[in-house]
């Protein structure tokens, strides 16, 4: 397994999750994801597929989430600049920005809460940050709840794209075994 890939089974998560670099067909699939209002701000565009495939070798960028034994994209995560929101404040030193999303038909079913630990474990193994940071649209109560139950604490708010309010949340890196 390469440095950018890992397999983790979370407590109560069911099937193990693979976090790995995108393959071209997965990138095309994710770039076509469309969400209903008010979540349509998360809808993808065809232009995203090329960005999903960029691998600078530094462990930053985009990763696909698949169930072990499947190549179908269940979701994605991203680390570093790709996870930042327009107008987001500069991070604290030692911080890794983390972002992600689920396939539209997987949203709201508790899947993200089962797999968030795998994403953070993968990020910690690649980067060893002191802090993780996420930015969440304030209206997105499901994502805010996911982050707070995953140990993130609200730090501030800021005006993101289209002057929409976003919350900035931090959590310390914990040891993953």
C-alpha positions in Angstrom: 0.0 0.0 0.0 1.4 3.4 -0.9 1.9 6.3 1.5 -1.3 8.0 0.4 -3.6 5.0 1.0 -4.8 3.4 4.1 -7.5 1.0 5.3 -9.2 1.5 8.6 -12.2 -0.1 10.3 -13.9 2.3 12.7 -15.8 1.2 15.8 -19.3 0.5 14.6 -18.5 1.5 11.1 -19.3 -1.8 9.4 -17.2 -2.3 6.4 -13.6 -1.1 6.3 -13.0 2.1 4.5 -10.2 2.7 2.0 -8.8 6.2 1.7 -6.7 6.5 -1.4 -5.8 8.8 -4.4 -8.5 9.2 -7.0 -8.5 7.2 -10.2 -9.8 9.0 -13.3 -13.2 7.3 -13.5 -13.8 8.0 -9.8 -12.9 11.7 -10.3 -15.4 11.9 -13.2 -18.1 10.3 -11.0 -17.5 12.7 -8.1 -17.4 15.7 -10.4 -21.0 14.9 -11.4 -22.4 14.9 -7.9 -25.4 17.3 -7.5 -27.1 18.1 -4.2 -30.6 19.5 -3.6 -31.1 23.0 -2.1 -29.9 24.3 0.3 -26.9 21.9 -0.1 -26.5 22.7 -3.8 -23.6 25.0 -2.9 -21.7 21.7 -2.5 -22.6 20.5 -6.0 -19.6 19.6 -8.2 -18.7 20.7 -11.7 -16.9 19.0 -14.5 -13.8 21.2 -13.9 -13.4 19.5 -10.5 -12.4 16.1 -12.0 -9.0 17.4 -13.0 -8.2 18.9 -9.6 -9.2 15.6 -7.9 -6.4 13.8 -9.7 -3.6 16.2 -8.8 -0.9 14.5 -6.6 2.1 16.6 -5.8 3.5 13.8 -3.6 3.1 15.8 -0.4 0.0 14.1 0.9 -2.1 17.2 0.4 -5.0 17.4 -2.1 -7.9 15.1 -2.6 -8.5 11.4 -1.7 -11.4 9.1 -2.5 -13.3 7.1 0.1 -14.4 3.6 -1.0 -15.5 0.6 0.9 -12.9 -2.2 0.9 -13.6 -4.4 -2.1 -15.3 -1.6 -4.1 -14.0 1.0 -6.5 -17.2 3.1 -6.2 -16.7 6.5 -4.6 -18.7 6.8 -1.3 -17.1 10.1 -0.6 -13.9 12.2 -0.6 -11.7 14.1 1.7 -9.1 16.7 1.2 -6.2 18.1 3.1 -4.4 21.4 3.0 -5.2 24.3 0.8 -7.9 22.3 -1.1 -9.9 22.1 2.2 -9.9 25.8 2.8 -12.9 28.1 2.1 -12.5 31.5 0.5 -11.9 34.2 3.1 -11.1 31.7 5.8 -8.7 33.1 8.4 -5.1 31.9 8.4 -4.7 28.7 10.5 -2.8 28.4 13.7 0.8 27.1 13.3 0.8 23.3 13.0 -2.7 23.1 11.6 -3.9 20.8 8.9 -7.1 21.9 7.1 -9.5 18.9 6.4 -12.6 18.9 4.2 -14.8 16.3 2.5 -18.1 15.2 1.3 -20.3 12.2 0.7 -22.1 10.9 -2.4 -25.5 12.7 -2.5 -27.5 9.5 -1.8 -25.3 8.7 1.2 -25.9 12.0 3.0 -28.0 12.1 6.2 -27.6 8.3 6.9 -25.0 8.5 9.6 -22.2 7.3 7.3 -20.0 10.4 7.8 -20.0 10.0 11.6 -18.9 6.4 11.2 -16.0 7.2 8.9 -14.7 10.6 10.2 -12.2 8.8 12.5 -10.7 7.0 9.4 -10.3 10.3 7.6 -8.6 11.9 10.6 -6.4 8.9 11.2 -5.3 8.9 7.5 -4.5 12.7 7.8 -2.6 12.2 11.0 -0.5 9.4 9.5 0.5 11.5 6.5 1.0 14.9 8.2 1.3 14.6 12.0 -0.4 18.0 12.6 -0.8 19.5 16.1 -4.3 20.7 15.1 -7.1 19.7 12.6 -9.3 22.5 11.3 -12.6 22.4 9.4 -14.8 25.1 7.9 -18.5 24.4 7.8 -21.4 26.5 6.4 -23.3 27.7 9.5 -26.7 26.5 8.0 -25.4 23.0 7.6 -26.5 21.6 10.9 -25.6 18.0 10.0 -22.0 18.8 9.3 -21.7 21.1 12.3 -23.1 18.2 14.5 -20.7 15.7 12.8 -17.7 17.9 13.6 -18.6 18.7 17.2 -19.3 15.0 18.0 -15.9 14.3 16.4 -14.2 16.5 18.9 -14.0 19.8 17.0 -14.7 23.0 18.9 -15.9 26.2 17.3 -13.2 28.9 17.1 -14.8 31.7 15.0 -17.0 32.5 12.1 -16.3 34.3 8.9 -18.0 35.4 5.7 -17.2 32.8 3.0 -18.3 32.7 -0.6 -21.3 34.8 -1.4 -21.0 36.3 2.1 -22.4 33.1 3.5 -21.5 32.5 7.2 -19.0 29.7 7.9 -17.9 28.3 11.2 -14.2 27.6 11.8 -13.7 24.6 14.1 -10.5 23.1 15.6 -9.5 19.9 17.3 -6.3 18.5 18.6 -4.6 15.6 16.9 -5.0 12.5 18.9 -2.9 9.4 18.8 -4.2 6.8 16.4 -3.1 3.2 16.9 
